[in-house]
Structures are given as C-alpha cells and as structure tokens.
Amino acid sequence: MLGVGLLGGSVALSLKRALPQTRLVGLARTSEKQRFLASSGIVDVTAATVSEACQHSDAVVVASPVDRIAEIVISAAASSPTECLITDVGSTKRQIVASVIQDPLASRKFIAAHPIAGSEKSGPEHANSSLFDKKLVVVTPTETTCPELLKKAHRFWRLTGGQTCEMTPSEHDTHLAAISHMPHLVSALVAKIASPEALPLAGSGWRDITRVAAGDPTVWAAICSENRAAIGSELKQVAEELERLQQLLQDADDAALYQWLTEAKKIKEQSP
C-alpha cells in the first residue's frame, strides 16, 4: 500500500478480510506512521521507500493525492516484479493515465481505478474493512491495456467487496465532475457563505449539505487542478441554474419555482 490513509488502509483491511494469509506491506516514511501502522494491524509490515515496499509485491495500490499518483506508479513499476498489478484509488483518471502511458514499463503494469467510496474524514484511524462493500469501483483501461492484467484488476477490486465497471479515463472524469467534484465545491461554497450569526441555527439540512466540505483541502485542491476543465463546465451549468432560480424569485413566479423544485426532487428520488 503506497499511501495508508482512509482509502489505502481500507483496501488493506478489506483484503485481510478476504485473504487472511496475504502479507500486506504499507509505505510509512516517518517513525510516527510506522509505529501507528505497527500497532493498528492494518498492514503486516512497513517499508520506508517505494522500492522496498514494492520489490516482492503481486499487487500495488497507490493511494496518494491525485497529483502524485503518476510519479509514484512509475516508481513502483521500476521496483516491482514483472507480473505485478499496479492500481490506484484516485478520483481523477485522465491526466494520471496520460502521464503513466509515457513510461512503457509502468504502462504495462498499471490499471487505473477509482472506488466510489470514502468519507470527509481522513487518516488510517478511520479505515474500515467494509468501506468498499457493494460500492462501485470504476476501472479505466486504455486501448493498449493487457486483457489478462485487466481481468486481474477486476478480480482484485472485487476482493475488496466492490462491484467493478469500466469507463474510459475521459468518461470517468466527465461524470465525476458532475456527481462528485462540482458538488464538493458547492458544498464548500454553502459553508463559506454562512455568517457567524447564522451558524448557531444550523440544523441537519445545513450539516448534510456541507458535510463533504470538511474534506482535506490538499486532496481537493489537487482533484480540482487535475480535472479543472470538466469541473469548470459543470460550474458553468450551476451558474446558469442559479441565474434561472434568481429570476424565478424576482418574478415571484411561484408556479415555475414549484416545478423547478419538483424536477429536482424527482431526480433525487431516482438516484441510487
């Protein structure tokens, strides 16, 4: 596990559940992280370098911020056995895949993936073995992906309890901008504009809509940087809908406002 936080730690625990005899190695660069992982039981052994962590691995999971995944994949490919599967948990795919395919060795070993699971919390102390149970894991192969390695990636992610599907990296980023990345920014916006005077009145509705705004800003700034074009397109639609909503309110068009709210309710009720 190259990155043993919430997601990397949960991958490790889910694999321990499915394959109790599997030996799991976690990258831990600091003595503090090494001590925590040694006492937590998330992994069996720690390694201080990517090379040390990967040298005998059958599979490697990169669970770092998305702007570092490609470089870590390339480093892992140079240090791991020939038949090793390298995959990731990043919530952007296009730039990661485009960078990795520039390195022939890494390209042969890497199958990009994104488990649609997580939390606004971060860190290995929040990892749990059931995080991926019945959750969708998007696998994003390319035209040059080895079919056997792709099958291995599907088997690997199903061991975590996830249900796999395939998309192209670009399809993934377009859809995630709409269903995850833009909503995170909107959630942060709602939190940001709340006045100190109003906060004592915040109830469950405000807490629900702002929950994901508590996510790690470092992680989310990297996601926005990697997927800025698709997110920008979604935010443009948000701006257009806000303008339409503002006009309905200004016009006191209650019938149209009712229809607008009804359409939104119907979409929500049709969602999983």
Secondary structure by P-SEA (a helix, b strand, c coil): cccccaaaaaaaaaaaaacccbbbbbbbccaaaaaaaaaaccccccccccccccccccbbbbbccccaaaaaaaaaaacccccbbbbbbccccaaaaaaaaccaaaaacbbbbbccccccccccccccccccccbbbbbbbcccccaaaaaaaaaaaaaacbbbbbbcaaaaaaaaaaccaaaaaaaaaaaaaccccccccccaaaaaaaccccccaaaaaaaaaacaaaaaaaaaaaaaaaaaaaaaaaacaaaaaaaaaaaaaaaaaacc
